[in-house]
Amino acid sequence: MVKKIVFSARQDHEVISHIINNLKQIKNFEFIFHDPQKDFFCLSDMPMFFKNADLMIVKIRNECSIDLLHYAKLYNIPTLHDIDTILMCKNKIALDHALRKALEIHSGDLENFLMPNSWNHSLLDKNKFKKWASPKLPIVIKSHYQHDKYNRFNFLVQNIEEINKFCERYKQFLNYDVYIQKFIECDGFERKVYVIGDKVFGIKRENPIYIYLREKPENIDVGLIKREEFKITEDIRKLSKILSRELKLKIFGFDLVKPIDQNKLYLIDLNDFPSFKGIANIEKTITKFIKDYILAL
């Protein structure tokens, strides 16, 4: 029997477009390629290729992507990442809880990893927030939800008056609580770890916050920051396996920073199905993983 696979992702994404071309060459699978930015549907008459899918693979782009995973759960359609996992990854607070729990449960194996102190708070009362934040500086204010790139931000606060600048720039978010991390003074680099099944890759790039501190640009296009590969240590590989198992993720990425005063690494972020920018021929690795995953169903 030919297996029917729905692959939902932004199809003009550089890596995804190559993966789609590769998947089209595979025989004995029937792929339906869905673009959540362009392809919508009648809720009272969902297309048969959704109803009859043997598997849905969804790279989250917007709420349409989330809608598909809700539908899959309701009708017991297998997915690469289920809706509960994706909603956890979408919500920075829920994700923080899950990461801390994983590090706590496996503290013996992960003694070389830490997480920054973090909080959630509202800026609706600016003066109250300033009073709360003052003894905690420097901090980084981050958007509560991370899948919508148009409503996503990282804002460094070094002195309390910078709160005014944040409230002016992001005033549409003042009715919502935000996610806040203690700023970790590091060596100036982010170590981005990408996981595809049992394969682990490392990309090192300058931390955008340090670019801002040095150059004070109006905007930073993170896609233009130079990247280079770094060697994955056994500790990082162990962390990757534990996060995959505990968070029920098969394709994901996470960010590490190295503080200047110790040898341990801080885990500061995680994304389901990231962009994989900077890894040579990554589309071949992802294509092979998808093929093998489907064959194992």
Secondary structure, 3 states (H helix, E strand, C coil): CCEEEEEECCCCCHHHHHHHHHHCCCCCEEEEEECCCCCCCCCCCCCHHHHCCCEEEECCCCHHHHHHHHHHHHCCCCECCCHHHHHHHHEHHHHHHHHHHHHHHCCCCCCCEECCCEEEEECCCHHHHHHHHHHHCCEEEECCECCCHHHCCEEEECCCCHHHHHHHHCHHHCCCEEEEEECCCECCEEEEEEEECCEEEEEEEECHHHHHHHHCCCCCCHHHCCEEECCCCHHHHHHHHHHHHHHCCCEEEEEEECECCCCCEEEEEEEECCCCCCCCCHHHHHHHHHHHHHHCC
